[in-house]
Amino acid sequence: MSGPTIITPHIERQIRVLQIERCVPRLFFNHTPKKNDNQPYKKKIKTIVRWFQIHIFVLENALRVFAKMNYEKASQMEIAKACGLSKAGLIYYFPLKLDLFVAVVDKYVFNTQQLENKFKFTGGSFSEFIDQYVEGVENTMNRLVHMLNDGNNPNGCCFNFYYYHLLMQVRLNYPNVEKKLANIFEQNLQLWETAIQKAKENGEMRQDLDVEETASMFWQVFFGTSFEQSFFQGLNIKQLRKKLHFIYSLLK
């Protein structure tokens, strides 16, 4: 790697997300080198960045293996092969398959599905909220599909389906996952509830609507449509937008 190398806030956040900070001494973080310690410090920084890059590479390839196979069938040898590593090379970074699976899920499920990483709302009407919600769904879906589409499609499924297949593996194999999954659903419901309550206050929806039930209806239409269409060609964004706006038209 040529030129000066630094840990940006983005890289430091990613290192923490990957849970590899424990592998790196604390002195590497928030550390200002002394004048006579400049070169050793730069070397340490480069080592950290290189470690970060390798971890990202391993996680991306492991994501594809877990999504297209399953946790039991995806052996460390299979994952190492996908990464272009020996089994020993993979174990150097992730000694246990479960540790690797957890790191993959933390990054590509729980971190990706956080509302602040998925949506960019700028206010406006409820109709605009729907459009911004669908845009966030589309952008997230495109990133994940691009990640999963490496030209290898052993079962001929759409890549949206492989992501749902990964979610099934999460429920079966991620330790004590119930609360984390429930939090994803709860965050989305609260997001819809807040938007609907605001729409009622602004006179955009009928005043007799139950906010919780209405939010649940919008969320289930999105989730059900996304899951159903993953068995075929993947989520049709235009159809999703049309469905959500149609529901809204019935609630004015």
Solvent accessible surface area in square Angstrom, and as a share of the most:
residue,aa,sasa,rsa
1,M,130,0.58
2,S,110,0.71
3,G,47,0.45
4,P,129,0.81
5,T,19,0.11
6,I,119,0.61
7,I,33,0.17
8,T,49,0.28
9,P,97,0.61
10,H,99,0.44
11,I,26,0.13
12,E,33,0.15
13,R,139,0.51
14,Q,24,0.11
15,I,0,0.00
16,R,96,0.35
17,V,41,0.24
18,L,2,0.01
19,Q,86,0.38
20,I,4,0.02
21,E,39,0.17
22,R,183,0.67
23,C,71,0.43
24,V,13,0.07
25,P,69,0.43
26,R,135,0.49
27,L,87,0.44
28,F,28,0.12
29,F,9,0.04
30,N,131,0.67
31,H,62,0.28
32,T,120,0.70
33,P,38,0.24
34,K,153,0.65
35,K,200,0.85
36,N,138,0.71
37,D,39,0.20
38,N,58,0.30
39,Q,122,0.54
40,P,64,0.40
41,Y,35,0.13
42,K,85,0.36
43,K,150,0.63
44,K,66,0.28
45,I,6,0.03
46,K,82,0.35
47,T,79,0.46
48,I,3,0.01
49,V,6,0.03
50,R,140,0.51
51,W,49,0.17
52,F,22,0.09
53,Q,68,0.30
54,I,32,0.16
55,H,2,0.01
56,I,32,0.16
57,F,98,0.41
58,V,0,0.00
59,L,0,0.00
60,E,43,0.19
61,N,17,0.09
62,A,0,0.00
63,L,0,0.00
64,R,43,0.16
65,V,14,0.08
66,F,0,0.00
67,A,0,0.00
68,K,14,0.06
69,M,44,0.20
70,N,46,0.24
71,Y,33,0.12
72,E,122,0.55
73,K,136,0.58
74,A,0,0.00
75,S,50,0.32
76,Q,34,0.15
77,M,114,0.51
78,E,70,0.31
79,I,0,0.00
80,A,0,0.00
81,K,154,0.65
82,A,45,0.35
83,C,7,0.04
84,G,69,0.66
85,L,60,0.30
86,S,71,0.46
87,K,82,0.35
88,A,75,0.58
89,G,20,0.19
90,L,1,0.00
91,I,62,0.31
92,Y,146,0.55
93,Y,38,0.15
94,F,14,0.06
95,P,80,0.50
96,L,109,0.54
97,K,40,0.17
98,L,67,0.33
99,D,56,0.29
100,L,1,0.01
101,F,0,0.00
102,V,27,0.15
103,A,3,0.02
104,V,0,0.00
105,V,0,0.00
106,D,18,0.09
107,K,27,0.11
108,Y,9,0.03
109,V,0,0.00
110,F,18,0.07
111,N,42,0.22
112,T,20,0.11
113,Q,25,0.11
114,Q,43,0.19
115,L,37,0.18
116,E,131,0.59
117,N,69,0.35
118,K,22,0.09
119,F,12,0.05
120,K,182,0.77
121,F,70,0.29
122,T,118,0.69
123,G,40,0.38
124,G,46,0.44
125,S,42,0.27
126,F,5,0.02
127,S,38,0.25
128,E,83,0.37
129,F,22,0.09
130,I,0,0.00
131,D,54,0.28
132,Q,32,0.14
133,Y,0,0.00
134,V,0,0.00
135,E,91,0.41
136,G,4,0.04
137,V,6,0.04
138,E,57,0.26
139,N,68,0.35
140,T,4,0.02
141,M,36,0.16
142,N,77,0.40
143,R,118,0.43
144,L,14,0.07
145,V,38,0.22
146,H,149,0.67
147,M,45,0.20
148,L,1,0.00
149,N,78,0.40
150,D,73,0.38
151,G,73,0.70
152,N,80,0.41
153,N,57,0.29
154,P,80,0.50
155,N,96,0.49
156,G,65,0.62
157,C,36,0.22
158,C,22,0.13
159,F,28,0.11
160,N,23,0.12
161,F,50,0.21
162,Y,4,0.01
163,Y,20,0.08
164,Y,21,0.08
165,H,45,0.20
166,L,0,0.00
167,L,35,0.17
168,M,95,0.43
169,Q,12,0.05
170,V,0,0.00
171,R,120,0.44
172,L,134,0.67
173,N,30,0.15
174,Y,20,0.08
175,P,62,0.39
176,N,138,0.71
177,V,1,0.01
178,E,93,0.42
179,K,177,0.75
180,K,88,0.37
181,L,29,0.14
182,A,58,0.45
183,N,68,0.35
184,I,19,0.10
185,F,81,0.34
186,E,83,0.37
187,Q,40,0.18
188,N,4,0.02
189,L,41,0.20
190,Q,93,0.41
191,L,29,0.15
192,W,0,0.00
193,E,45,0.20
194,T,94,0.55
195,A,12,0.10
196,I,0,0.00
197,Q,74,0.33
198,K,93,0.40
199,A,1,0.01
200,K,26,0.11
201,E,126,0.56
202,N,90,0.46
203,G,60,0.58
204,E,40,0.18
205,M,6,0.03
206,R,100,0.37
207,Q,119,0.53
208,D,112,0.58
209,L,20,0.10
210,D,82,0.42
211,V,27,0.15
212,E,121,0.54
213,E,122,0.55
214,T,7,0.04
215,A,0,0.00
216,S,26,0.17
217,M,77,0.34
218,F,0,0.00
219,W,23,0.08
220,Q,115,0.51
221,V,39,0.22
222,F,13,0.06
223,F,66,0.28
224,G,36,0.34
225,T,15,0.09
226,S,12,0.08
227,F,78,0.33
228,E,110,0.49
229,Q,31,0.14
230,S,0,0.00
231,F,109,0.45
232,F,137,0.57
233,Q,166,0.74
234,G,9,0.09
235,L,15,0.07
236,N,62,0.32
237,I,21,0.10
238,K,165,0.70
239,Q,86,0.38
240,L,0,0.00
241,R,73,0.27
242,K,152,0.64
243,K,84,0.36
244,L,0,0.00
245,H,49,0.22
246,F,125,0.52
247,I,20,0.10
248,Y,15,0.06
249,S,60,0.39
250,L,106,0.53
251,L,15,0.08
252,K,134,0.57
